[in-house]
């Protein structure tokens, strides 16, 4: 993914009369591209972007569960192992930071002790 390549993909899709675009995989890329697709009325369908930031966007769809759903499964596993205290290691980007926050919030709501 490059910004120039993304702009070109939108231009080619629009010129070809496409109904939408498939991709990109990463949430950070989809977040930056979504406004352009929305403006051009070319929806994005991502096969890997899970960030909740992209939820409820009329010109965005995904084929994978959201981070909210995934965080619930992670916290269920942590509780199932009997762990009460744990740490979260994550990438500090548009996907990793909100995902870590979702896990911590869900864990706290379940009576676990997430990191501060």
C-alpha positions as CSV (number, residue, x, y, z in Angstrom):
1,X,0.0,0.0,0.0
2,X,1.1,3.5,-0.9
3,X,-1.0,6.6,-0.9
4,X,-0.2,7.2,-4.6
5,X,-1.1,3.6,-5.5
6,X,-4.4,3.9,-3.5
7,X,-5.4,7.1,-5.3
8,X,-4.6,5.4,-8.7
9,X,-6.6,2.3,-7.7
10,X,-9.6,4.5,-7.0
11,X,-9.2,6.4,-10.2
12,X,-9.0,3.2,-12.3
13,X,-12.0,1.7,-10.5
14,X,-14.0,4.8,-11.0
15,X,-13.0,5.0,-14.7
16,X,-13.9,1.3,-15.2
17,X,-17.4,1.8,-13.6
18,X,-16.6,-0.5,-10.7
19,X,-19.1,-1.0,-8.0
20,X,-16.4,-1.0,-5.3
21,X,-12.9,-2.0,-4.3
22,X,-11.6,-5.1,-2.4
23,X,-8.9,-4.3,0.2
24,X,-6.8,-3.2,1.8
25,X,-5.9,-5.8,4.5
26,X,-4.7,-3.5,7.3
27,X,-7.1,-1.4,9.3
28,X,-4.7,1.6,9.3
29,X,-4.8,1.6,5.5
30,X,-8.6,1.2,5.3
31,X,-9.1,4.0,7.8
32,X,-7.0,6.4,5.6
33,X,-8.7,5.2,2.4
34,X,-12.3,5.0,3.5
35,X,-13.1,8.8,3.2
36,X,-12.0,8.7,-0.5
37,X,-14.1,5.7,-1.3
38,X,-17.1,7.3,0.5
39,X,-16.6,10.6,-1.4
40,X,-16.4,8.7,-4.8
41,X,-19.3,6.3,-3.8
42,X,-16.9,3.4,-4.2
43,X,-17.2,1.2,-1.1
44,X,-14.3,-0.8,0.3
45,X,-14.7,-4.4,1.2
46,X,-11.8,-5.5,3.4
47,X,-10.7,-9.1,4.1
48,X,-8.6,-8.1,7.1
49,X,-9.4,-4.7,8.5
50,X,-10.9,-5.3,12.0
51,X,-10.7,-1.9,13.7
52,X,-14.0,-0.8,15.3
53,X,-13.2,2.7,13.9
54,X,-14.5,1.3,10.6
55,X,-17.8,0.0,12.1
56,X,-21.0,1.6,10.9
57,X,-19.4,3.3,7.9
58,X,-21.9,3.1,5.0
59,X,-19.1,2.7,2.3
60,X,-17.1,0.0,4.2
61,X,-17.7,-3.7,4.7
62,X,-15.5,-6.5,6.1
63,X,-15.4,-10.2,5.8
64,X,-13.8,-10.8,9.3
65,X,-15.1,-10.1,12.8
66,X,-14.4,-6.8,14.4
67,X,-11.8,-6.3,17.1
68,X,-14.6,-6.0,19.6
69,X,-15.7,-9.6,18.9
70,X,-12.1,-10.8,18.9
71,X,-11.4,-9.0,22.2
72,X,-14.3,-10.8,23.8
73,X,-12.8,-14.2,22.8
74,X,-9.4,-13.2,24.1
75,X,-10.8,-12.2,27.5
76,X,-12.9,-15.4,27.6
77,X,-9.7,-17.4,27.0
78,X,-7.8,-15.4,29.7
79,X,-10.6,-16.1,32.2
80,X,-10.8,-19.7,31.1
81,X,-7.1,-20.2,31.9
82,X,-7.8,-18.8,35.4
83,X,-5.5,-15.8,34.9
84,X,-6.5,-12.7,36.8
85,X,-3.5,-10.5,36.0
86,X,-1.9,-10.1,32.6
87,X,-0.2,-7.7,30.3
88,X,-1.0,-6.7,26.7
89,X,1.8,-6.3,24.2
90,X,0.6,-4.4,21.1
91,X,1.6,-2.3,18.1
92,X,1.1,1.4,18.7
93,X,-0.9,2.2,15.6
94,X,-4.6,2.7,14.5
95,X,-5.2,-1.0,15.0
96,X,-3.1,-2.1,18.0
97,X,-3.8,0.7,20.5
98,X,-7.6,0.5,20.3
99,X,-7.5,-3.3,20.3
100,X,-5.5,-3.3,23.5
101,X,-8.0,-0.8,25.0
102,X,-10.9,-3.1,24.0
103,X,-9.2,-6.1,25.7
104,X,-8.4,-4.1,28.9
105,X,-12.0,-2.7,29.1
106,X,-13.6,-6.1,28.5
107,X,-11.3,-7.7,31.0
108,X,-12.1,-5.1,33.7
109,X,-15.8,-5.6,33.1
110,X,-15.3,-9.3,33.6
111,X,-13.6,-8.8,37.0
112,X,-10.0,-9.4,35.7
113,X,-7.1,-7.2,36.4
114,X,-5.9,-5.7,33.1
115,X,-2.8,-3.6,33.0
116,X,-3.1,0.1,33.7
